[in-house]
């Protein structure tokens, strides 16, 4: 079998893209696609998406294995429900991003490069809902909080108030 056998496959100079279902199964029997190659239904946004990150690669592989095993046992599993997640750790810098980076941005925190330990972030607001969160220099608990707000997508009444509340907004959710 070649890539041509998968009817919903597109190939360009940069990447191969295979459309899958929420269990990473392609339209070819017994063929699954995971990681960077897979375009899958992202439940959180009700859209087909492709994610190029190690976190998704690992989690999509886990989902495919669970789906295969469940099918062999005549069982079912829940659909993949992925929250986009990106991170970087370099030198004294460490940031995490959860959700989607579309809409209006709201900056918060101390982003002064002269600060000994700057902590700052940004929220993305679309249609009065917080849909993405970025934090530089956060603790484990603070990063959990921004992940939770990106997943729950709370309503935002005022961008100015959100900017003033900053990280404390996520900690309240």
C-alpha atoms as a printed R data frame, in Angstrom:
    type eleno elety resid chain resno       x      y      z
1   ATOM     1    CA   UNK     A     1   0.000  0.000  0.000
2   ATOM     2    CA   UNK     A     2   1.172  3.522 -0.772
3   ATOM     3    CA   UNK     A     3   0.065  6.969  0.311
4   ATOM     4    CA   UNK     A     4  -2.097  7.092 -2.825
5   ATOM     5    CA   UNK     A     5  -4.290  4.362 -1.345
6   ATOM     6    CA   UNK     A     6  -5.589  6.720  1.324
7   ATOM     7    CA   UNK     A     7  -8.223  8.697 -0.553
8   ATOM     8    CA   UNK     A     8  -8.147 11.703  1.753
9   ATOM     9    CA   UNK     A     9  -4.397 12.181  1.658
10  ATOM    10    CA   UNK     A    10  -2.777 15.335  0.379
11  ATOM    11    CA   UNK     A    11   0.936 15.739 -0.238
12  ATOM    12    CA   UNK     A    12   2.893 18.935 -0.701
13  ATOM    13    CA   UNK     A    13   6.575 19.804 -0.626
14  ATOM    14    CA   UNK     A    14   6.533 20.263  3.165
15  ATOM    15    CA   UNK     A    15   4.297 17.568  4.585
16  ATOM    16    CA   UNK     A    16   2.065 14.577  4.086
17  ATOM    17    CA   UNK     A    17  -1.398 15.065  5.501
18  ATOM    18    CA   UNK     A    18  -3.820 12.205  6.202
19  ATOM    19    CA   UNK     A    19  -7.398 12.792  7.340
20  ATOM    20    CA   UNK     A    20  -8.524 10.570 10.202
21  ATOM    21    CA   UNK     A    21 -11.458 10.147 12.522
22  ATOM    22    CA   UNK     A    22 -11.373 10.813 16.284
23  ATOM    23    CA   UNK     A    23  -9.636  7.444 16.781
24  ATOM    24    CA   UNK     A    24  -6.955  8.168 14.127
25  ATOM    25    CA   UNK     A    25  -8.366  5.596 11.741
26  ATOM    26    CA   UNK     A    26  -8.077  6.454  8.042
27  ATOM    27    CA   UNK     A    27 -10.536  5.509  5.320
28  ATOM    28    CA   UNK     A    28  -8.407  2.433  4.538
29  ATOM    29    CA   UNK     A    29  -9.289 -0.588  6.704
30  ATOM    30    CA   UNK     A    30  -6.788 -1.239  9.516
31  ATOM    31    CA   UNK     A    31  -4.688  1.845  8.676
32  ATOM    32    CA   UNK     A    32  -4.161  4.525 11.317
33  ATOM    33    CA   UNK     A    33  -2.266  7.825 11.122
34  ATOM    34    CA   UNK     A    34  -0.894  9.688 14.132
35  ATOM    35    CA   UNK     A    35   1.178 12.739 15.036
36  ATOM    36    CA   UNK     A    36   2.124 15.466 12.564
37  ATOM    37    CA   UNK     A    37   0.707 13.588  9.587
38  ATOM    38    CA   UNK     A    38  -2.855 13.306 10.926
39  ATOM    39    CA   UNK     A    39  -5.642 15.814 10.421
40  ATOM    40    CA   UNK     A    40  -8.285 14.914 12.976
41  ATOM    41    CA   UNK     A    41 -11.543 16.307 14.363
42  ATOM    42    CA   UNK     A    42 -10.603 18.638 17.210
43  ATOM    43    CA   UNK     A    43 -13.607 18.290 19.477
44  ATOM    44    CA   UNK     A    44 -12.910 21.474 21.470
45  ATOM    45    CA   UNK     A    45 -13.240 23.705 18.371
46  ATOM    46    CA   UNK     A    46 -15.475 21.476 16.236
47  ATOM    47    CA   UNK     A    47 -12.945 21.684 13.375
48  ATOM    48    CA   UNK     A    48 -10.548 19.434 11.524
49  ATOM    49    CA   UNK     A    49  -7.011 20.276 12.653
50  ATOM    50    CA   UNK     A    50  -3.426 19.166 12.214
51  ATOM    51    CA   UNK     A    51  -1.061 19.699 15.158
52  ATOM    52    CA   UNK     A    52   2.723 19.559 14.864
53  ATOM    53    CA   UNK     A    53   3.960 18.983 18.394
54  ATOM    54    CA   UNK     A    54   5.416 16.110 20.388
55  ATOM    55    CA   UNK     A    55   2.603 16.294 22.974
56  ATOM    56    CA   UNK     A    56  -0.028 15.592 20.307
57  ATOM    57    CA   UNK     A    57   2.169 12.956 18.651
58  ATOM    58    CA   UNK     A    58   2.349 10.991 21.892
59  ATOM    59    CA   UNK     A    59  -1.317 11.430 22.792
60  ATOM    60    CA   UNK     A    60  -2.597 10.599 19.307
61  ATOM    61    CA   UNK     A    61  -0.513  7.406 19.315
62  ATOM    62    CA   UNK     A    62  -2.007  6.478 22.686
63  ATOM    63    CA   UNK     A    63  -5.525  7.135 21.345
64  ATOM    64    CA   UNK     A    64  -4.930  4.976 18.260
65  ATOM    65    CA   UNK     A    65  -3.587  2.079 20.354
66  ATOM    66    CA   UNK     A    66  -6.559  2.316 22.727
67  ATOM    67    CA   UNK     A    67  -8.942  2.340 19.739
68  ATOM    68    CA   UNK     A    68  -7.299 -0.709 18.173
69  ATOM    69    CA   UNK     A    69  -7.339 -2.621 21.463
70  ATOM    70    CA   UNK     A    70 -10.960 -1.641 22.181
71  ATOM    71    CA   UNK     A    71 -12.034 -2.773 18.691
72  ATOM    72    CA   UNK     A    72 -10.304 -6.132 19.219
73  ATOM    73    CA   UNK     A    73 -12.208 -6.559 22.509
74  ATOM    74    CA   UNK     A    74 -15.546 -5.377 21.078
75  ATOM    75    CA   UNK     A    75 -15.505 -2.259 23.260
76  ATOM    76    CA   UNK     A    76 -15.532  1.461 22.566
77  ATOM    77    CA   UNK     A    77 -13.539  4.414 23.868
78  ATOM    78    CA   UNK     A    78 -14.293  8.152 24.023
79  ATOM    79    CA   UNK     A    79 -13.370 10.359 21.073
80  ATOM    80    CA   UNK     A    80 -10.022 12.156 21.189
81  ATOM    81    CA   UNK     A    81 -10.456 15.429 23.055
82  ATOM    82    CA   UNK     A    82  -7.159 17.268 22.668
83  ATOM    83    CA   UNK     A    83  -6.314 20.680 24.118
84  ATOM    84    CA   UNK     A    84  -3.560 22.210 21.952
85  ATOM    85    CA   UNK     A    85  -0.393 22.564 24.030
86  ATOM    86    CA   UNK     A    86   3.002 23.995 23.186
87  ATOM    87    CA   UNK     A    87   5.964 24.758 25.403
88  ATOM    88    CA   UNK     A    88   9.587 25.757 25.408
89  ATOM    89    CA   UNK     A    89  12.331 25.550 27.989
90  ATOM    90    CA   UNK     A    90  15.600 27.338 27.268
91  ATOM    91    CA   UNK     A    91  18.084 28.766 29.741
92  ATOM    92    CA   UNK     A    92  16.091 30.636 32.390
93  ATOM    93    CA   UNK     A    93  13.028 30.946 30.182
94  ATOM    94    CA   UNK     A    94  10.108 28.556 30.291
95  ATOM    95    CA   UNK     A    95   6.753 29.181 28.663
96  ATOM    96    CA   UNK     A    96   3.580 27.207 28.082
97  ATOM    97    CA   UNK     A    97   0.688 27.861 25.722
98  ATOM    98    CA   UNK     A    98  -2.717 26.165 25.745
99  ATOM    99    CA   UNK     A    99  -5.633 26.545 23.370
100 ATOM   100    CA   UNK     A   100  -5.974 28.610 20.231
101 ATOM   101    CA   UNK     A   101  -4.154 31.824 19.297
102 ATOM   102    CA   UNK     A   102  -6.885 33.633 17.379
103 ATOM   103    CA   UNK     A   103  -8.893 36.690 18.333
104 ATOM   104    CA   UNK     A   104  -7.967 39.692 20.454
105 ATOM   105    CA   UNK     A   105  -4.945 39.477 22.730
106 ATOM   106    CA   UNK     A   106  -4.796 40.654 26.303
107 ATOM   107    CA   UNK     A   107  -1.311 41.028 27.797
108 ATOM   108    CA   UNK     A   108  -0.677 40.802 31.530
109 ATOM   109    CA   UNK     A   109   2.130 40.603 34.053
110 ATOM   110    CA   UNK     A   110   5.716 41.836 34.254
111 ATOM   111    CA   UNK     A   111   7.424 41.633 30.870
112 ATOM   112    CA   UNK     A   112  10.267 44.024 31.735
113 ATOM   113    CA   UNK     A   113  13.481 42.351 30.471
114 ATOM   114    CA   UNK     A   114  15.370 43.977 33.358
115 ATOM   115    CA   UNK     A   115  13.256 42.149 35.948
116 ATOM   116    CA   UNK     A   116  15.195 39.385 37.715
117 ATOM   117    CA   UNK     A   117  12.373 36.874 37.120
118 ATOM   118    CA   UNK     A   118   9.774 38.250 34.690
119 ATOM   119    CA   UNK     A   119   6.364 36.566 34.698
120 ATOM   120    CA   UNK     A   120   3.986 37.586 31.955
121 ATOM   121    CA   UNK     A   121   1.389 36.170 29.667
122 ATOM   122    CA   UNK     A   122  -1.370 36.686 27.190
123 ATOM   123    CA   UNK     A   123  -4.940 35.545 26.740
124 ATOM   124    CA   UNK     A   124  -6.706 35.184 23.386
125 ATOM   125    CA   UNK     A   125 -10.344 36.208 23.288
126 ATOM   126    CA   UNK     A   126 -12.738 35.284 20.495
127 ATOM   127    CA   UNK     A   127 -16.461 36.051 20.561
128 ATOM   128    CA   UNK     A   128 -16.184 37.094 24.240
129 ATOM   129    CA   UNK     A   129 -14.694 33.738 25.245
130 ATOM   130    CA   UNK     A   130 -11.148 33.092 26.431
131 ATOM   131    CA   UNK     A   131  -9.812 30.436 24.048
132 ATOM   132    CA   UNK     A   132  -6.034 30.588 24.488
133 ATOM   133    CA   UNK     A   133  -3.523 31.289 27.242
134 ATOM   134    CA   UNK     A   134   0.257 31.804 27.284
135 ATOM   135    CA   UNK     A   135   2.436 32.124 30.376
136 ATOM   136    CA   UNK     A   136   6.164 32.760 30.729
137 ATOM   137    CA   UNK     A   137   7.766 31.869 34.056
138 ATOM   138    CA   UNK     A   138   4.736 30.173 35.607
139 ATOM   139    CA   UNK     A   139   4.721 27.611 38.393
140 ATOM   140    CA   UNK     A   140   3.236 24.137 37.956
141 ATOM   141    CA   UNK     A   141  -0.039 25.316 39.556
142 ATOM   142    CA   UNK     A   142  -0.196 28.462 37.420
143 ATOM   143    CA   UNK     A   143   0.349 26.475 34.227
144 ATOM   144    CA   UNK     A   144  -2.425 24.074 35.282
145 ATOM   145    CA   UNK     A   145  -4.676 27.093 35.774
146 ATOM   146    CA   UNK     A   146  -4.052 28.486 32.277
147 ATOM   147    CA   UNK     A   147  -4.664 25.020 30.795
148 ATOM   148    CA   UNK     A   148  -7.974 24.844 32.637
149 ATOM   149    CA   UNK     A   149  -9.138 28.253 31.417
150 ATOM   150    CA   UNK     A   150  -8.190 27.386 27.820
151 ATOM   151    CA   UNK     A   151 -10.205 24.153 28.120
152 ATOM   152    CA   UNK     A   152 -13.275 25.661 29.824
153 ATOM   153    CA   UNK     A   153 -13.338 28.821 27.666
154 ATOM   154    CA   UNK     A   154 -14.965 31.176 30.187
155 ATOM   155    CA   UNK     A   155 -16.802 34.307 29.100
156 ATOM   156    CA   UNK     A   156 -14.926 37.590 29.253
157 ATOM   157    CA   UNK     A   157 -16.936 40.721 29.951
158 ATOM   158    CA   UNK     A   158 -14.113 43.299 29.821
159 ATOM   159    CA   UNK     A   159 -10.674 43.087 28.244
160 ATOM   160    CA   UNK     A   160  -9.445 45.856 30.549
161 ATOM   161    CA   UNK     A   161 -10.556 43.988 33.673
162 ATOM   162    CA   UNK     A   162  -9.016 40.780 32.312
163 ATOM   163    CA   UNK     A   163  -5.718 42.593 31.718
164 ATOM   164    CA   UNK     A   164  -5.718 43.910 35.288
165 ATOM   165    CA   UNK     A   165  -6.649 40.525 36.795
166 ATOM   166    CA   UNK     A   166  -4.057 38.737 34.660
167 ATOM   167    CA   UNK     A   167  -3.034 35.387 36.066
168 ATOM   168    CA   UNK     A   168  -5.450 35.668 38.987
169 ATOM   169    CA   UNK     A   169  -8.320 35.341 36.458
170 ATOM   170    CA   UNK     A   170  -7.117 31.844 35.518
171 ATOM   171    CA   UNK     A   171  -6.545 30.916 39.143
172 ATOM   172    CA   UNK     A   172 -10.216 31.653 39.970
173 ATOM   173    CA   UNK     A   173 -11.604 29.240 37.372
